[in-house]
Amino acid sequence: MPRISFKFIFIPGILILSVFSIIILKSCEKEKYQHPVVHTGEVTDITPEGAMFHGRITEMGSEDIVYHGFVWGMMREPNLKNSNSLKLGKLENETFSAIAKAGFIKGRRFHVRAFVSTPEITVYGGVISYISDGGKSHEVIDFYPKEGIWGDTITINGNYFNQDINNNIVRFDSYNAKIIKASNNELEVIVPGELDKIYSNISVEFHNHTVLHKDSFYILPPIIDSISPVSGNKNTFISIFSNGFHIADKNNRIFLDTIELEILESYGNRIVTKPSFFNPHGENNLQVKTLGQKSKNYKSFFKIEPWKRLPDTELNGSDELVSFSIGDRLFAGKTDESRGFYEYVPAANEWIKMADIPFTYPSIESFISISADSKGYLILIYPTVGVLYTYSSSEDKWTSSGILPFSPKNSSHRYSFSVANDLYIGTHDNLVWKYSSDSNTWTQLNNNLFQISACQGFAFGGFGYVMGFIGSEGAWGIVKYDQYSDSWTMVADFSDISIINPFLVIRNSIVWSMESSIIILIGISNRYILIEFLPKTNGLVFHGQVPIKRVISPFRFSSGNRGYLGSGRWVGGHNWPIINDFWEFDLDLLTF
């Protein structure tokens, strides 16, 4: 017979599991935990000074007792979290006792439990109830800090405080403070936000007995942490951040220099306001006053000026300049022998050379530069005739568009504006001509019944306007042209604005047609006065002097709500020198 052999087969996983099971069972047997057991004894020596509590350990348990003591209060099951307590440290004897002096109310039922604590657990004895004969009155020894702001934590030191947070009442004057921690000799409270006096007295009350400390608590002046933004104009909402604001807006005041600002919104540590005044020098000090106290610091708020000086232009050396805008594109050029013509790109602050201008100024008497929606135009005025040139920005090319059928010679009575793709030219004899670029034709319109001199033309919202002396009496104002009815209406009167020699002033004014209004720079002496014309209401807003010098024959163009002005000759300067100053005006930043 063949021999049969047997082999033992070991399965490692089963063997390991078995070994672990044995270890765990042995460990459980070895580490079996036993709680201590404590008994609460009867209350003795009940007097107006307190009472004596008793306790006894009946089973020590398997761990050391780290401290023991008593808890008591009017709750049926007092514990360390909601009641008064006495902690007596490590246990030295199986029986223990202590005299409790505070936290009692005469004639009220109190409940007492003994307790012991190990590193793992606190065990309480049974509840013993009794009627109290009273106890020690609480004492307020001191508090700190003695100054702060709303929401700060104040620590009150004393004796015989009730350790149940709900049984103490802490007040700053008449305002209750939130208690966040209570022990026999210490209370931690939050300064109430309603507190509306700089100095207040702190009191602690327990069961209708109030103790007042002799020192006063002082509310510190506010400190401005930050403001946002740090610059802007009258339309800017300013957020002021500080932990020193009172919860009632009436107790907070905001000042920009000496002018008080309105509080628009408040959110605890943030107040929102808007400036109604600006220091003309740019920097303004923003300060807070709370409960009559000025903030310890101030923050500077800078007015964003609508005027910004840009780098000098490429147009130096000429004081008779061509300029217009085609859509959002801006163009200007020189009429001297160089005939340089450029496009200005605001985003890059860059001048790009374009095709030369088709004339030089000494060869003609004067010129008109204007644009319509898609093209720029030059009307060259010779002694007896006018010639029209068209500039295509898409092709960068100048083209002669023929001779004018009229003579626009007298510049003091001449004006021009464009509506859509049509040009309108007014002449000294009150004639009005319309040029249609689509057909390259001129059409004579109804005469302008207003006799206008010293004219400036512009357009807004699909209508033409002319500013100047109107009528035989020379009233200074603005008339509006309605191309649909081919009629004129006077819409604004400048009679309230008094200037010397207005004839020359209007002729040398600067006019920008913006997206939302018309900006007019009236040259007076060697400065400009800014007036805003609101076509929707026909209103005039006087904005005062601007920070740039007046110049003769500058270039000017606009895009959106930004206007640009540059070069020319200073008025009143030595020999009227040519300058290359270049300025940007932002209507959105206009304040005063």
Order of alpha helices (4+ residues) and beta strands (2+ residues): alpha-beta-beta-beta-beta-beta-beta-beta-beta-beta-beta-beta-beta-beta-beta-beta-beta-beta-beta-beta-beta-beta-beta-beta-beta-beta-beta-beta-beta-beta-beta-beta-beta-beta-beta-beta-beta-beta-beta-beta-beta-beta-beta-beta-beta-alpha-beta-beta-beta-beta-beta-beta-beta-beta
